[in-house]
Amino acid sequence: MIIFKPEGVCSSEIRFDVVEDRIKNLTFIGGCPGNLKAIAKLLEGMKIDEVIEKLKGNTCQNGTSCTDQLAKALQALK
């Protein structure tokens, strides 16, 4: 399991696995629970590059968002 500490957002951790270049078991700790649970379900099994492409630059506050932070975490794996 990969644990990423996001910056500038309400979520305190983003946890996920990567299996065969696909995101698995995505969980956000903190943040907007209903929205982040839905996002985790939608992204399950999606290829990392596709997630980065869709979510990079998506902003909420402080010039970033939980999903933008996820994209940054995934980019760091590349």
Residue pairs with C-beta under 8 A, 6 or more apart in sequence:
1 15
1 16
1 17
1 25
2 15
2 16
2 17
2 18
2 73
2 77
3 13
3 14
3 15
4 13
4 14
4 15
4 16
4 69
4 70
4 72
4 73
4 76
5 12
5 13
6 12
6 13
6 14
6 64
6 66
6 69
6 70
6 72
6 73
7 64
7 69
8 61
8 62
8 63
8 64
8 69
9 31
9 60
9 61
9 62
9 64
9 65
9 66
9 69
10 30
10 31
10 32
10 66
11 28
11 29
11 30
11 31
11 36
11 66
11 69
12 29
12 30
13 28
13 29
13 30
14 26
14 27
14 28
14 29
14 66
14 69
14 70
14 73
15 25
15 26
15 27
15 28
15 29
16 23
16 24
16 25
16 26
16 27
16 70
16 73
17 23
17 24
17 25
18 24
18 48
18 77
21 47
21 48
21 49
22 45
22 46
22 47
22 48
23 43
23 44
23 45
23 46
23 47
23 48
23 51
23 74
24 44
24 45
26 39
26 40
26 43
26 44
26 70
27 40
28 36
28 37
28 39
28 40
28 66
31 66
32 66
36 66
39 66
39 67
43 51
48 74
48 77
48 78
51 70
51 71
51 74
52 71
52 74
52 75
55 67
55 68
55 70
55 71
56 68
56 71
56 72
56 75
57 68
57 71
58 65
58 67
58 68
58 71
59 65
59 68
60 66
60 68
